[in-house]
Amino acid sequence: PPPPPPPPPHPHRTFPRQAEDTPPRRSFEDETSFLTRASDTRWDIARGFVQNMHIPACFYVNQRLEQLMFDELRQYTASGSGGGFLPAMKQLGNVAALPGNLCSIGLPDIHAGYGFAIGHVAAFDMDDPASVVSPGGVGFDINCGVRLLRTNLMEADVLPVKEQLAQSLFDHIPVGVGSKGVIPTTAADLDAALEMGMDWSCREGLSWAEDKEHCEEYGRMLQADPSKVGRRAKKRGLPQLGTLGAGNHYAEIQVVEEVFDPHGAARMGIDRVGQVCVMIHSGSRGLGHQVATDSLVAMESAMRRDGLVTNDRQLACARINSPEGQDYLAGMAAAANYAWVNRSSMTFLCRQAFAKMFSAPADDLDMHVIYDVSHNIAKIEQHMHEGKLKTLLVHRKGSTRAFPPHHPLIPVDYQFTGQPVLIGGTMGTCSYVLQGTDQGMRLTFGSTCHGSGRAQSRAKSRRMLTYQQVLDKLEQKNISIRVASPKLVMEEAPESYKDVTEVVNTCHAAGLSAKCVKLRPIAVIKG
């Protein structure tokens, strides 16, 4: 008998990025001949930019941000032939070649990622049996997202105790690589959390009943199946529930600096300049990462069985209705529920810290959830496409859902203003609250940016800066900081990222979302 086939490659082992029949690289001038400026904020990518594209792609940038995109492409064309680094523009083209895909859209914070770019939207037709689901279109940190809490405190109330409050938050919320949660959780609790999401948090007394009303999907994806989450993923997730993690995750005490839409801000309860809020940015920790890794391995086998070929081997995928596709969606939904429970647990700890500092119950401090958004997820949604109502599997990686006013899936409180969209800035810069628009629904399937987007690699950031320089700059801005790994803080310095204001202004100018409130940090808690 013939020898058995070799095992599928592990997704993090080294292997060629592109298929063996990839044509030789073109010059920068030849590459840009496929690009057309459609407006001041949009570039279109014609078919032929990469092989096998069956739809055009596009990306949204203003004139200040586009230079980064073109520099990345120029660097790629100058590096010769072969695999390796792929610029975000090429990743947009490669996703436009996936079966069943109806769009490949880059948002202003776009930068190169694993398979898909980060800041990328793709929508696959559920009625097309060839359509696929790809873990690369969601990312390794499944349901990484942002939650915003309001308070009735003003900056003047917090400044005298700012250092003590920052330390109290740091003491209450476990942070850093490998951090372990303080909320006791058994294996049975974990399975229930994976299935129930924020309903579990509410049952256990870790969240208020009204919290889930202001949460995307109401904090629970109903198709979640804990049995589709592997044993290793559960082992990683069990001790990490209620932890912030490291990298670009943070908890920040912020104040309202500017209000662009008084009516929208009043609906959210943050319409006073100087009002104090808390922003929490975290995801599904090691559990989500393991779910993605396990699925990529399974999909490598499914691709060989079904004859699926992609331009980039990091675009491992499976037919949506295949066993591997359905298993991934059920496991991803469970990991998404875990992330909502994680942010809910940190909300519980944050409320405790404020209540202790100000000697008042969190309810008296009006510490309600304004909204909780996900920016790494794939969801089945209905959208109009070419004049027809279609059921789509929308992949949003580094992209935030931004549904318009009157949409049935947003809370009743925001029916007349649009879904709140939370855009976290880089450490020491500003953050924004936006609102969904009808135009964004038409142009990007109800999607907008998620943050500032990296402008240089973590390794380059560590070479260019010292952690003391970063901490000194924060001190000059009168921003308190508590960080578990100070020597990694250079990776998250503002110099490592695009300007979040330029990103938000581009989305606003393109009509993808509308500016509502600008927030400024006064204290940062990081891993």
Backbone torsions as a table, in degrees:
resi	resn	phi	psi	omega
1	PRO	NA	151.3	179.6
2	PRO	-67.3	152.7	179.7
3	PRO	-63.7	151.1	179.5
4	PRO	-65.4	151.9	179.3
5	PRO	-65.4	153.6	178.9
6	PRO	-66.3	152.7	179.3
7	PRO	-65.5	152.8	179.4
8	PRO	-64.4	146.3	-179.9
9	PRO	-68.3	143.3	174.4
10	HIS	-68.1	138.8	-173.8
11	PRO	-60.5	-19.3	-178.8
12	HIS	-103.7	2.7	172.9
13	ARG	-78.5	161.1	-178.8
14	THR	-77.4	127.1	172.9
15	PHE	-152.9	159.9	-177.0
16	PRO	-57.1	137.3	-178.7
17	ARG	-69.8	-33.9	-170.0
18	GLN	-117.8	161.7	178.2
19	ALA	-64.7	155.9	-174.2
20	GLU	-63.7	-26.7	-176.4
21	ASP	-92.9	21.1	178.5
22	THR	-62.9	130.2	179.9
23	PRO	-68.0	159.8	179.5
24	PRO	-63.2	154.7	-177.8
25	ARG	-69.1	144.1	176.8
26	ARG	-90.6	169.0	175.0
27	SER	-72.3	164.3	178.8
28	PHE	-59.4	-40.4	-179.6
29	GLU	-64.6	-40.3	178.2
30	ASP	-66.2	-39.0	179.3
31	GLU	-62.8	-44.9	-175.9
32	THR	-71.1	-12.6	176.8
33	SER	-67.5	-17.0	177.7
34	PHE	-89.1	-3.7	-175.5
35	LEU	-104.7	136.9	179.5
36	THR	-133.0	131.1	174.9
37	ARG	-76.3	114.3	-178.9
38	ALA	-87.5	-28.6	178.8
39	SER	-161.8	-176.3	178.4
40	ASP	-64.8	-18.6	-175.5
41	THR	-122.3	4.4	-174.2
42	ARG	-138.9	137.1	171.2
43	TRP	-118.1	138.7	176.1
44	ASP	-102.9	143.7	178.3
45	ILE	-114.2	117.4	-175.7
46	ALA	-77.5	156.5	174.1
47	ARG	-60.5	143.6	-175.9
48	GLY	103.8	-14.6	178.3
49	PHE	-59.8	-40.5	165.7
50	VAL	-128.9	163.6	-177.5
51	GLN	-67.6	150.0	171.4
52	ASN	71.8	8.2	176.2
53	MET	-62.0	127.8	176.5
54	HIS	-108.2	-5.5	173.1
55	ILE	-138.3	154.5	171.9
56	PRO	-71.7	165.3	175.5
57	ALA	-122.4	172.6	177.1
58	CYS	-155.5	163.4	173.2
59	PHE	-146.9	150.5	-176.9
60	TYR	-107.0	118.3	173.6
61	VAL	-148.9	152.6	170.4
62	ASN	-92.4	-176.7	-173.5
63	GLN	-67.6	-27.3	178.9
64	ARG	-75.7	-35.0	-177.5
65	LEU	-83.8	-26.2	-174.9
66	GLU	-64.3	-26.4	-179.1
67	GLN	-60.1	-39.3	178.5
68	LEU	-62.4	-40.8	179.7
69	MET	-64.2	-44.4	-177.6
70	PHE	-73.7	-32.8	175.3
71	ASP	-63.3	-39.0	178.8
72	GLU	-63.7	-42.4	178.1
73	LEU	-67.0	-40.0	179.1
74	ARG	-63.1	-41.5	177.8
75	GLN	-61.9	-39.5	180.0
76	TYR	-64.6	-45.9	-177.8
77	THR	-68.6	-27.5	-179.2
78	ALA	-80.5	-11.8	-172.8
79	SER	-88.4	2.3	176.9
80	GLY	86.4	-169.2	-175.7
81	SER	-89.4	171.1	177.4
82	GLY	109.2	-178.1	-178.9
83	GLY	-81.2	-151.0	179.3
84	GLY	99.2	-147.1	-174.1
85	PHE	-60.4	135.9	173.7
86	LEU	-118.5	128.2	177.4
87	PRO	-71.1	161.1	-176.5
88	ALA	-59.7	-36.6	179.7
89	MET	-60.3	-42.3	178.8
90	LYS	-65.8	-36.2	178.1
91	GLN	-66.1	-35.6	175.0
92	LEU	-60.6	-42.2	179.1
93	GLY	-66.4	-41.5	-179.3
94	ASN	-63.5	-38.2	178.7
95	VAL	-70.4	-30.1	176.4
96	ALA	-68.1	-10.6	177.8
97	ALA	-95.9	-3.3	-178.3
98	LEU	-75.0	143.3	-177.3
99	PRO	-63.8	136.4	175.1
100	GLY	81.0	0.1	-177.1
101	ASN	-80.3	136.8	-179.6
102	LEU	-105.0	-11.6	179.1
103	CYS	-158.2	152.7	170.7
104	SER	-140.6	101.5	-169.3
105	ILE	-121.1	129.8	173.8
106	GLY	-101.6	137.1	-179.5
107	LEU	-101.2	168.2	-169.7
108	PRO	-60.0	-22.0	179.0
109	ASP	-92.2	18.2	-173.6
110	ILE	-65.2	140.1	170.0
111	HIS	-156.7	164.2	-172.3
112	ALA	-62.2	141.0	179.5
113	GLY	-138.8	-163.4	179.4
114	TYR	-85.7	106.5	-179.4
115	GLY	77.4	-79.4	172.0
116	PHE	-81.1	153.3	169.1
117	ALA	-70.2	163.2	171.9
118	ILE	-93.1	126.0	-168.7
119	GLY	96.2	44.1	-167.6
120	HIS	-132.8	138.4	175.8
121	VAL	-125.5	131.7	173.6
122	ALA	-138.7	143.1	-176.6
123	ALA	-129.5	122.8	-175.4
124	PHE	-108.2	133.8	-175.3
125	ASP	-72.6	114.8	-178.2
126	MET	-67.3	-20.7	179.8
127	ASP	-84.9	-7.3	178.5
128	ASP	-93.9	114.9	-177.9
129	PRO	-63.0	-16.5	179.2
130	ALA	-84.3	-10.5	-175.2
131	SER	-61.6	148.1	-175.5
132	VAL	-122.4	163.4	168.3
133	VAL	-119.0	138.7	-177.3
134	SER	-130.0	122.9	176.7
135	PRO	-58.1	-27.8	177.1
136	GLY	-64.3	-20.5	178.1
137	GLY	-84.0	-3.2	176.6
138	VAL	-112.0	-40.0	-178.8
139	GLY	101.9	168.3	-177.9
140	PHE	-77.2	-32.0	177.9
141	ASP	-92.9	80.8	-176.1
142	ILE	-59.6	133.1	-178.3
143	ASN	54.7	36.5	162.0
144	CYS	-59.8	132.8	-175.0
145	GLY	-161.0	-176.5	-173.8
146	VAL	-130.2	138.2	175.6
147	ARG	-124.8	139.0	179.0
148	LEU	-121.8	127.8	175.1
149	LEU	-109.6	141.9	173.8
150	ARG	-100.4	165.7	169.5
151	THR	-138.7	169.6	173.3
152	ASN	-97.9	12.7	177.9
153	LEU	-83.8	154.1	174.1
154	MET	-110.9	164.7	-177.3
155	GLU	-56.3	-38.0	-179.5
156	ALA	-63.4	-28.1	178.0
157	ASP	-72.5	-31.6	-172.2
158	VAL	-92.6	-34.0	-173.2
159	LEU	-53.8	-42.6	-179.3
160	PRO	-63.0	-24.4	-177.7
161	VAL	-119.8	21.8	-173.0
162	LYS	-59.5	-45.7	-178.8
163	GLU	-64.4	-43.5	179.0
164	GLN	-64.9	-38.0	179.6
165	LEU	-67.6	-41.2	177.0
166	ALA	-61.6	-42.6	179.5
167	GLN	-66.7	-37.5	178.9
168	SER	-64.4	-42.4	176.5
169	LEU	-62.5	-43.0	179.6
170	PHE	-62.4	-36.2	179.5
171	ASP	-74.1	-34.1	-176.5
172	HIS	-79.2	-40.2	-173.6
173	ILE	-99.3	116.7	177.5
174	PRO	-65.8	130.5	-176.7
175	VAL	-130.5	163.8	174.3
176	GLY	100.1	166.7	179.1
177	VAL	-61.6	130.0	177.1
178	GLY	73.2	11.6	-179.8
179	SER	-63.0	149.2	-177.6
180	LYS	-116.6	143.3	-176.5
181	GLY	-71.9	156.7	179.6
182	VAL	-101.5	-6.1	179.3
183	ILE	-90.3	117.9	-176.6
184	PRO	-60.1	129.3	-177.3
185	THR	-138.2	127.6	176.0
186	THR	-97.8	171.7	177.7
187	ALA	-60.8	-37.5	177.9
188	ALA	-66.8	-39.5	176.1
189	ASP	-59.8	-43.2	-177.9
190	LEU	-62.4	-45.5	178.6
191	ASP	-60.5	-40.6	179.0
192	ALA	-66.1	-40.1	178.7
193	ALA	-65.0	-40.0	179.5
194	LEU	-64.0	-34.6	-178.7
195	GLU	-83.7	-39.7	-169.0
196	MET	-99.7	-18.2	-178.2
197	GLY	60.1	-133.8	-175.2
198	MET	-68.8	-16.7	172.9
199	ASP	-62.7	-34.7	176.0
200	TRP	-67.2	-44.1	179.1
201	SER	-58.0	-42.0	-179.9
202	CYS	-66.8	-42.7	179.5
203	ARG	-60.8	-36.7	-177.3
204	GLU	-86.3	0.6	178.7
205	GLY	78.8	18.6	-178.6
206	LEU	-94.3	-9.6	177.3
207	SER	-142.9	161.2	176.4
208	TRP	-82.7	151.1	-176.5
209	ALA	-58.0	-34.5	-176.7
210	GLU	-81.0	-10.6	-177.9
211	ASP	-57.8	-43.5	-173.9
212	LYS	-70.5	-19.3	177.4
213	GLU	-64.8	-27.1	-179.2
214	HIS	-107.8	44.4	-178.4
215	CYS	-136.9	137.5	176.4
216	GLU	-55.2	136.1	-177.1
217	GLU	61.3	14.3	-175.1
218	TYR	55.3	30.4	173.5
219	GLY	72.2	15.7	-179.1
220	ARG	-154.2	120.6	172.3
221	MET	-92.1	119.1	-169.6
222	LEU	-71.4	-21.0	-179.0
223	GLN	-83.8	6.5	-179.3
224	ALA	-62.9	139.1	177.8
225	ASP	-136.0	104.4	-177.9
226	PRO	-58.2	-24.8	-179.8
227	SER	-69.6	-15.4	177.8
228	LYS	-90.9	3.6	174.3
229	VAL	-99.7	122.1	-174.2
230	GLY	-66.6	164.4	-178.0
231	ARG	-62.8	-41.0	-179.6
232	ARG	-65.4	-38.3	177.9
233	ALA	-62.1	-43.6	179.4
234	LYS	-66.1	-36.8	178.7
235	LYS	-63.3	-38.9	178.2
236	ARG	-70.8	-35.7	-174.6
237	GLY	-81.0	-27.5	-173.7
238	LEU	-56.3	-47.6	-178.0
239	PRO	-83.8	-2.9	-171.5
240	GLN	-104.5	1.8	-178.3
241	LEU	-65.9	127.6	-178.3
242	GLY	84.7	29.1	179.5
243	THR	-123.3	149.8	-175.5
244	LEU	-80.9	-37.9	-174.9
245	GLY	85.1	-163.9	-175.8
246	ALA	-126.7	-155.0	-179.4
247	GLY	67.9	-133.1	-176.9
248	ASN	-90.2	12.1	178.3
249	HIS	-80.6	146.8	-176.2
250	TYR	-160.7	164.2	163.3
251	ALA	-123.8	129.5	-177.5
252	GLU	-127.1	139.6	165.9
253	ILE	-90.3	123.1	-174.4
254	GLN	-126.8	161.3	174.5
255	VAL	-127.3	148.7	177.2
256	VAL	-68.6	121.9	-179.7
257	GLU	-101.9	-33.5	-177.3
258	GLU	-152.7	140.9	177.2
259	VAL	-115.7	119.6	-179.1
260	PHE	-92.9	-31.8	-178.3
261	ASP	-129.4	93.6	-175.9
262	PRO	-58.2	-37.8	-178.4
263	HIS	-66.9	-46.0	179.0
264	GLY	-64.1	-41.0	179.6
265	ALA	-65.2	-36.6	179.4
266	ALA	-66.2	-36.5	177.1
267	ARG	-62.6	-32.4	179.3
268	MET	-85.0	-14.6	-179.3
269	GLY	81.2	24.1	178.9
270	ILE	-131.8	56.8	-174.2
271	ASP	-104.9	9.5	179.3
272	ARG	-109.3	124.8	176.5
273	VAL	-63.2	130.2	-177.3
274	GLY	97.5	-6.0	179.2
275	GLN	-68.6	142.3	-174.9
276	VAL	-92.3	134.7	175.9
277	CYS	-130.5	168.1	174.4
278	VAL	-129.4	128.0	178.2
279	MET	-112.7	131.6	179.2
280	ILE	-119.7	124.6	179.8
281	HIS	-121.7	111.5	178.9
282	SER	-161.5	178.1	-176.4
283	GLY	-142.5	-140.5	-172.7
284	SER	-97.7	11.5	172.8
285	ARG	53.9	-146.7	-175.5
286	GLY	-68.0	-26.0	179.9
287	LEU	-63.1	-49.0	-179.8
288	GLY	-63.7	-39.1	179.1
289	HIS	-61.3	-41.3	-178.1
290	GLN	-71.3	-37.1	176.2
291	VAL	-58.7	-44.7	179.2
292	ALA	-64.3	-45.4	-179.0
293	THR	-60.9	-47.0	-179.9
294	ASP	-61.3	-39.5	-178.3
295	SER	-68.7	-37.8	178.3
296	LEU	-61.0	-41.1	178.7
297	VAL	-63.6	-44.8	179.7
298	ALA	-63.8	-36.9	-177.0
299	MET	-73.6	-27.6	174.1
300	GLU	-56.2	-43.5	179.0
301	SER	-68.4	-41.2	-179.1
302	ALA	-64.0	-36.1	179.4
303	MET	-63.8	-41.6	178.7
304	ARG	-66.4	-39.7	-179.6
305	ARG	-65.1	-42.2	-174.3
306	ASP	-93.9	0.7	178.4
307	GLY	71.0	28.3	178.9
308	LEU	-82.4	131.0	178.6
309	VAL	-127.7	130.9	178.2
310	THR	-118.4	161.2	178.2
311	ASN	-68.1	-28.3	-175.4
312	ASP	-130.6	126.7	-176.4
313	ARG	-70.1	-11.3	172.2
314	GLN	-76.2	-8.2	177.0
315	LEU	-91.3	40.7	176.0
316	ALA	-54.3	136.0	-174.3
317	CYS	-153.4	172.7	176.0
318	ALA	-147.0	152.6	174.2
319	ARG	-54.9	140.4	-176.4
320	ILE	-56.9	-40.2	-175.3
321	ASN	-90.9	6.7	175.8
322	SER	-77.1	161.9	177.0
323	PRO	-57.2	-40.0	-179.6
324	GLU	-67.4	-39.3	178.4
325	GLY	-64.8	-44.6	180.0
326	GLN	-67.9	-38.6	177.5
327	ASP	-62.5	-41.6	-179.9
328	TYR	-64.3	-44.9	-178.1
329	LEU	-63.0	-37.3	178.6
330	ALA	-70.0	-40.9	177.8
331	GLY	-69.9	-39.0	177.3
332	MET	-62.7	-42.0	179.2
333	ALA	-63.1	-38.6	177.2
334	ALA	-64.5	-42.1	177.3
335	ALA	-65.1	-35.5	176.4
336	ALA	-64.1	-41.7	176.6
337	ASN	-61.4	-39.9	177.5
338	TYR	-58.9	-42.9	-178.9
339	ALA	-64.3	-40.0	177.8
340	TRP	-66.3	-38.7	175.9
341	VAL	-65.0	-38.3	179.3
342	ASN	-60.4	-49.1	179.5
343	ARG	-67.1	-33.5	176.8
344	SER	-65.6	-39.6	179.3
345	SER	-65.1	-39.9	177.7
346	MET	-69.9	-31.6	174.1
347	THR	-61.9	-43.4	176.9
348	PHE	-57.7	-45.8	-179.4
349	LEU	-68.4	-36.7	178.5
350	CYS	-65.5	-43.6	177.9
351	ARG	-61.7	-38.3	177.0
352	GLN	-61.4	-44.6	-177.9
353	ALA	-62.4	-44.1	179.6
354	PHE	-67.0	-42.8	-179.0
355	ALA	-61.1	-40.0	179.7
356	LYS	-67.2	-42.2	-176.6
357	MET	-68.6	-39.1	-173.8
358	PHE	-104.5	8.0	175.9
359	SER	50.1	46.4	179.6
360	ALA	-150.9	144.9	177.6
361	PRO	-60.6	149.5	-179.9
362	ALA	-58.6	-32.1	178.5
363	ASP	-62.7	-41.0	178.1
364	ASP	-67.9	-24.7	177.2
365	LEU	-85.9	3.3	177.8
366	ASP	58.1	41.4	-175.5
367	MET	-85.2	64.1	-179.3
368	HIS	-89.5	152.6	174.9
369	VAL	-75.8	123.1	174.5
370	ILE	-75.7	-49.6	174.7
371	TYR	-169.0	161.8	176.6
372	ASP	-134.5	118.7	-177.9
373	VAL	-117.2	152.7	174.4
374	SER	-106.6	142.9	173.3
375	HIS	-128.9	20.1	170.9
376	ASN	-142.9	89.4	-173.0
377	ILE	-165.2	158.6	171.6
378	ALA	-123.5	130.1	-175.8
379	LYS	-139.2	147.3	176.8
380	ILE	-83.7	120.3	-176.4
381	GLU	-137.4	161.5	175.2
382	GLN	-106.9	130.1	-178.8
383	HIS	-140.8	155.5	172.1
384	MET	-82.4	130.9	176.7
385	HIS	-139.7	118.5	-178.9
386	GLU	52.7	42.4	174.9
387	GLY	81.7	4.1	-179.6
388	LYS	-122.8	145.3	175.8
389	LEU	-80.2	121.7	-176.0
390	LYS	-122.7	146.3	171.4
391	THR	-94.9	120.9	-171.4
392	LEU	-125.1	149.4	168.1
393	LEU	-97.5	101.6	-174.4
394	VAL	-91.0	117.2	174.4
395	HIS	-90.1	123.6	173.9
396	ARG	-122.1	112.6	179.0
397	LYS	-118.9	113.9	-173.2
398	GLY	63.4	35.9	-178.2
399	SER	-145.0	143.1	-173.8
400	THR	-110.9	137.2	172.9
401	ARG	-63.2	138.4	-178.4
402	ALA	-142.4	78.5	-176.5
403	PHE	-81.6	147.9	-173.4
404	PRO	-83.0	174.9	174.1
405	PRO	-56.3	148.8	175.9
406	HIS	73.4	6.4	177.5
407	HIS	-74.8	136.6	-174.7
408	PRO	-66.7	-16.8	-175.6
409	LEU	-95.0	7.6	176.7
410	ILE	-110.0	156.1	-173.8
411	PRO	-61.2	154.3	-179.2
412	VAL	-59.9	-31.9	-179.4
413	ASP	-62.3	-25.3	-174.3
414	TYR	-114.3	15.8	-177.2
415	GLN	-62.6	-30.8	-177.1
416	PHE	-96.9	-6.0	-176.8
417	THR	-118.7	-19.7	-177.0
418	GLY	101.6	158.8	-178.3
419	GLN	-64.4	131.9	172.4
420	PRO	-64.9	138.9	178.9
421	VAL	-123.1	120.3	-174.7
422	LEU	-99.4	120.1	-176.6
423	ILE	-115.7	104.7	180.0
424	GLY	-80.1	133.1	176.2
425	GLY	-87.0	-176.2	177.1
426	THR	-82.7	167.1	-175.3
427	MET	-56.8	120.3	177.5
428	GLY	90.4	-3.6	175.6
429	THR	-108.7	-167.7	-174.7
430	CYS	-91.8	163.7	171.5
431	SER	-123.2	166.6	-177.0
432	TYR	-134.2	151.5	165.7
433	VAL	-113.6	122.2	179.2
434	LEU	-111.4	178.4	176.1
435	GLN	-134.4	146.3	178.9
436	GLY	-68.4	153.4	-177.3
437	THR	-131.7	159.4	175.6
438	ASP	-64.6	-38.0	-179.4
439	GLN	-65.5	-39.5	176.6
440	GLY	-61.8	-35.2	177.0
441	MET	-61.6	-39.1	-178.6
442	ARG	-77.1	-39.6	-170.8
443	LEU	-86.2	-36.3	-171.9
444	THR	-131.2	24.9	-179.2
445	PHE	54.3	42.9	176.6
446	GLY	67.0	47.9	-177.4
447	SER	-134.3	148.7	174.5
448	THR	-144.0	-172.1	-174.5
449	CYS	-67.0	173.8	179.4
450	HIS	-125.5	-16.2	-178.1
451	GLY	-177.3	-147.7	-177.6
452	SER	-92.1	-32.4	-179.9
453	GLY	82.9	133.1	-177.2
454	ARG	-65.6	142.1	174.5
455	ALA	-108.5	-20.9	175.2
456	GLN	-146.4	158.0	-173.7
457	SER	-68.8	161.5	177.3
458	ARG	-61.6	-40.0	-179.7
459	ALA	-63.0	-42.8	179.1
460	LYS	-65.2	-37.9	178.7
461	SER	-61.7	-40.5	179.3
462	ARG	-67.2	-32.1	179.1
463	ARG	-74.5	-35.5	-171.1
464	MET	-84.9	-23.8	-172.8
465	LEU	-129.1	158.9	169.1
466	THR	-109.0	153.6	-177.9
467	TYR	-65.3	-28.7	179.4
468	GLN	-67.5	-37.2	177.2
469	GLN	-60.6	-42.8	-178.7
470	VAL	-65.7	-45.5	-179.6
471	LEU	-64.3	-37.6	179.4
472	ASP	-64.0	-39.6	180.0
473	LYS	-65.0	-38.8	177.4
474	LEU	-65.3	-39.2	178.9
475	GLU	-63.9	-38.5	178.7
476	GLN	-62.8	-30.6	178.4
477	LYS	-86.3	4.7	-179.6
478	ASN	62.2	38.5	177.3
479	ILE	-106.4	120.9	176.3
480	SER	-74.8	144.6	178.5
481	ILE	-137.8	139.7	171.4
482	ARG	-128.3	120.8	-174.4
483	VAL	-135.7	133.8	-177.5
484	ALA	-77.0	-31.1	-177.5
485	SER	-126.5	78.1	-173.7
486	PRO	-60.1	-28.9	-176.6
487	LYS	-76.9	-5.2	174.1
488	LEU	-105.0	2.6	-173.5
489	VAL	-69.0	-20.1	178.5
490	MET	-61.4	-33.0	-177.7
491	GLU	-61.0	-25.5	-175.7
492	GLU	-108.2	13.9	178.9
493	ALA	-65.8	149.8	179.5
494	PRO	-54.7	-30.9	-180.0
495	GLU	-64.5	-19.3	-178.6
496	SER	-81.7	-7.3	-171.6
497	TYR	-125.6	162.8	170.1
498	LYS	-68.9	164.2	178.6
499	ASP	-76.2	114.7	-175.3
500	VAL	-62.7	-30.1	178.3
501	THR	-65.8	-39.7	176.7
502	GLU	-64.4	-40.6	179.1
503	VAL	-61.8	-49.3	-178.3
504	VAL	-65.5	-41.3	179.5
505	ASN	-62.7	-35.7	178.0
506	THR	-64.9	-45.7	177.9
507	CYS	-61.8	-39.0	179.8
508	HIS	-66.5	-45.9	-178.4
509	ALA	-65.7	-34.8	179.6
510	ALA	-79.0	-10.9	-180.0
511	GLY	82.0	12.7	-179.5
512	LEU	-73.2	-28.7	177.2
513	SER	-159.4	165.7	-177.2
514	ALA	-121.5	136.5	180.0
515	LYS	-68.5	138.4	179.2
516	CYS	-123.5	-54.8	-174.9
517	VAL	-141.3	142.1	173.1
518	LYS	-110.1	134.0	-177.4
519	LEU	-118.5	145.2	-179.7
520	ARG	-121.6	133.0	-178.2
521	PRO	-78.4	145.2	171.6
522	ILE	-120.5	-13.1	176.0
523	ALA	-153.9	138.8	-176.2
524	VAL	-126.3	131.7	174.4
525	ILE	-115.6	122.6	-176.3
526	LYS	-135.4	160.1	176.0
527	GLY	-81.6	NA	NA
